[in-house]
Amino acid sequence: MAEQSGMIEIRWHGRGGQGAVTSAELVAQAAIAENRFAQAFPSFGPERRGAPVQAFVRVSDLSPVKVRAEITQPDVVVVLDPGLLPIVNVASGLKKGGIMVINTKKTAAQLRQEFGYTERLATVDANRIAREVLGVLITNTTMVGALVKATGVVKMESLVEPLGRRFGKLADRNFNAAKRAYDETVVEES
């Protein structure tokens, strides 16, 4: 997925403590490792652990990213927690031709019927993968793999170094969770 401006904007939706901010940072670091320009930052207010949070990533192939405003019209929306779907309009502002990458057990058709989504969808049961591979219900690196499958925003191998810096001895398990999500994500045709 590449925007005409050479920049892709990604908005992450999660809950405090789920790793949305970490996910955004990992994607930005992977893009920088590919000699591209990127930035990642969170949206913090009075949030607390478990409260809805957002994080943002911009990746540019052409020039340094100078805008630092929240992303209100993303190319991609990533949802770490399916419990947010009935309470947050995660599709708000999604650009025409954009895609939503959702952690869910449901199919795209079920999500369309339940929430009325008209956007292109990519789905993966990141909760199950995180439990099986990581042993904990933290879906951040799992959803990074799903994002890469759905968009190609970075290469999977570009995540190895950022994961190593962030997770140390647990880097391999986190990469395996991302890789498994990459393999299991179902992406609708455009």
Backbone torsions as a table, in degrees:
resi	resn	phi	psi	omega
1	MET	NA	123.3	178.3
2	ALA	-138.9	129.8	177.6
3	GLU	-79.9	155.6	179.3
4	GLN	-60.8	-31.9	-179.3
5	SER	-74.8	-6.2	-177.5
6	GLY	82.7	4.8	-179.6
7	MET	-121.0	139.3	173.8
8	ILE	-115.0	134.0	-178.7
9	GLU	-115.7	128.1	-175.4
10	ILE	-122.8	130.4	176.1
11	ARG	-114.0	127.9	179.7
12	TRP	-101.8	136.4	174.2
13	HIS	-119.4	127.5	177.2
14	GLY	-154.3	-163.4	174.4
15	ARG	-119.6	152.3	179.4
16	GLY	-52.2	128.4	179.1
17	GLY	95.6	-6.3	-179.0
18	GLN	-88.7	-12.1	176.3
19	GLY	97.5	20.0	177.5
20	ALA	-60.9	-40.6	-179.6
21	VAL	-65.8	-43.7	178.0
22	THR	-60.9	-43.2	178.9
23	SER	-57.6	-47.9	-179.8
24	ALA	-60.1	-43.8	179.9
25	GLU	-63.9	-41.1	-180.0
26	LEU	-62.5	-42.4	179.3
27	VAL	-64.7	-44.2	179.1
28	ALA	-62.0	-44.2	179.3
29	GLN	-63.5	-38.6	177.6
30	ALA	-64.8	-40.7	178.5
31	ALA	-63.9	-42.6	178.6
32	ILE	-62.8	-37.9	177.2
33	ALA	-63.6	-22.8	176.7
34	GLU	-90.4	14.4	179.8
35	ASN	62.8	36.6	175.0
36	ARG	-112.7	174.9	179.1
37	PHE	-102.1	140.9	-178.7
38	ALA	-157.6	158.3	171.6
39	GLN	-147.4	150.6	176.0
40	ALA	-139.9	141.3	177.1
41	PHE	-159.8	154.7	-179.7
42	PRO	-94.2	167.5	169.4
43	SER	-110.8	107.9	-178.5
44	PHE	-114.8	133.8	172.1
45	GLY	-131.7	-133.2	179.8
46	PRO	-85.6	25.9	-175.7
47	GLU	-60.6	153.7	175.1
48	ARG	-134.3	169.2	179.6
49	ARG	-52.5	127.6	179.1
50	GLY	94.0	-16.2	178.8
51	ALA	-79.8	151.1	177.6
52	PRO	-59.3	135.9	177.5
53	VAL	-135.0	162.5	175.1
54	GLN	-129.4	151.3	171.5
55	ALA	-137.5	157.8	-173.1
56	PHE	-133.7	147.0	175.7
57	VAL	-137.1	135.4	169.9
58	ARG	-122.4	133.4	177.2
59	VAL	-127.4	128.1	-178.7
60	SER	-125.4	137.7	175.6
61	ASP	-91.1	-15.2	-168.9
62	LEU	-104.9	-41.0	-173.7
63	SER	-154.8	163.2	178.0
64	PRO	-56.5	146.5	179.8
65	VAL	-85.5	116.8	-176.3
66	LYS	-106.5	-26.1	-179.7
67	VAL	-72.2	137.1	-176.2
68	ARG	-122.9	15.4	-178.7
69	ALA	-81.8	157.6	174.9
70	GLU	-57.5	152.6	-179.9
71	ILE	-90.1	110.5	-179.3
72	THR	-101.0	-17.4	178.1
73	GLN	-128.8	73.9	-175.7
74	PRO	-74.6	158.0	170.1
75	ASP	-83.6	-28.9	-176.0
76	VAL	-138.6	139.5	172.0
77	VAL	-120.4	131.1	176.9
78	VAL	-116.7	128.2	-178.3
79	VAL	-114.9	111.0	-179.8
80	LEU	-78.2	-29.9	-173.9
81	ASP	-122.2	110.8	-178.8
82	PRO	-64.2	-17.6	176.8
83	GLY	-66.7	-13.6	177.5
84	LEU	-79.3	-22.9	-173.0
85	LEU	-55.9	-41.9	179.2
86	PRO	-79.8	-10.3	-175.0
87	ILE	-115.9	-15.2	-179.3
88	VAL	-127.8	133.9	176.2
89	ASN	-79.9	79.8	-175.6
90	VAL	-65.4	-23.6	-179.3
91	ALA	-81.6	-4.9	-176.7
92	SER	-52.5	123.9	174.6
93	GLY	77.5	-0.8	-178.6
94	LEU	-57.2	127.9	-177.1
95	LYS	-64.5	151.1	174.2
96	LYS	-56.9	131.3	-178.2
97	GLY	87.1	0.0	179.5
98	GLY	-75.9	179.8	-178.0
99	ILE	-140.5	145.8	174.6
100	MET	-109.6	129.9	178.9
101	VAL	-110.3	113.6	-168.0
102	ILE	-123.3	132.0	171.6
103	ASN	-78.8	109.9	-176.9
104	THR	-162.0	155.4	170.7
105	LYS	-86.6	-13.9	-174.3
106	LYS	-82.3	158.0	174.9
107	THR	-83.0	166.7	176.3
108	ALA	-59.2	-41.4	-180.0
109	ALA	-61.8	-41.6	178.5
110	GLN	-64.4	-40.7	178.6
111	LEU	-64.5	-39.5	178.5
112	ARG	-62.3	-44.8	-178.5
113	GLN	-65.8	-42.7	-175.7
114	GLU	-75.3	-40.2	-172.6
115	PHE	-114.8	-5.9	177.8
116	GLY	75.3	20.2	-179.6
117	TYR	-63.0	138.3	174.9
118	THR	-113.7	-8.0	-178.0
119	GLU	-74.8	160.9	173.5
120	ARG	-67.5	139.0	-175.2
121	LEU	-122.9	147.9	169.7
122	ALA	-128.9	130.6	-175.0
123	THR	-126.3	148.5	176.9
124	VAL	-157.0	144.3	175.4
125	ASP	-87.8	76.6	-177.3
126	ALA	-67.4	-29.4	177.5
127	ASN	-60.4	-47.2	-179.1
128	ARG	-63.2	-45.1	-179.5
129	ILE	-62.6	-45.0	-179.8
130	ALA	-60.6	-44.1	178.8
131	ARG	-61.7	-45.2	-174.9
132	GLU	-73.0	-39.2	-174.8
133	VAL	-92.5	-42.6	-175.4
134	LEU	-97.4	-23.0	-177.9
135	GLY	80.4	6.3	178.1
136	VAL	-139.9	155.5	-178.9
137	LEU	-91.1	63.3	174.0
138	ILE	-124.3	115.6	-168.3
139	THR	-101.2	11.0	-173.1
140	ASN	-60.5	-54.0	-177.8
141	THR	-71.0	-29.6	176.8
142	THR	-61.7	-45.7	-179.2
143	MET	-71.1	-23.5	172.8
144	VAL	-63.3	-42.7	177.1
145	GLY	-61.2	-41.0	177.9
146	ALA	-63.4	-42.4	177.8
147	LEU	-59.9	-45.6	-179.6
148	VAL	-61.1	-42.2	178.6
149	LYS	-62.5	-44.0	-174.7
150	ALA	-73.1	-28.6	-171.1
151	THR	-125.6	-25.7	-173.8
152	GLY	67.2	22.2	-176.6
153	VAL	-58.2	-34.0	172.6
154	VAL	-140.7	169.1	175.9
155	LYS	-89.3	146.9	179.0
156	MET	-55.6	-43.3	-177.3
157	GLU	-64.3	-22.4	178.3
158	SER	-71.9	-12.8	178.9
159	LEU	-83.7	-16.8	-173.6
160	VAL	-57.6	-51.1	-177.6
161	GLU	-65.8	-48.4	177.7
162	PRO	-59.8	-38.3	177.7
163	LEU	-64.2	-39.8	178.4
164	GLY	-62.2	-44.3	179.1
165	ARG	-65.2	-39.3	-174.8
166	ARG	-78.9	-39.8	-169.9
167	PHE	-113.5	-5.2	176.3
168	GLY	54.5	-121.4	-177.0
169	LYS	-63.0	-22.2	-179.4
170	LEU	-91.7	5.2	-176.5
171	ALA	-60.9	-43.6	-178.1
172	ASP	-61.6	-43.0	179.2
173	ARG	-63.7	-40.1	178.7
174	ASN	-67.1	-39.1	176.5
175	PHE	-64.5	-41.1	179.2
176	ASN	-62.6	-37.6	176.7
177	ALA	-65.2	-43.1	178.3
178	ALA	-63.8	-42.9	-178.9
179	LYS	-65.5	-41.5	179.3
180	ARG	-65.1	-41.4	176.8
181	ALA	-63.3	-40.5	176.3
182	TYR	-55.2	-47.7	-177.7
183	ASP	-67.0	-33.2	-172.9
184	GLU	-97.4	-8.6	-179.3
185	THR	-68.6	132.6	177.8
186	VAL	-101.7	117.2	-177.4
187	VAL	-110.0	125.0	176.7
188	GLU	-67.9	146.0	174.7
189	GLU	-68.9	150.1	-179.2
190	SER	-86.1	NA	NA
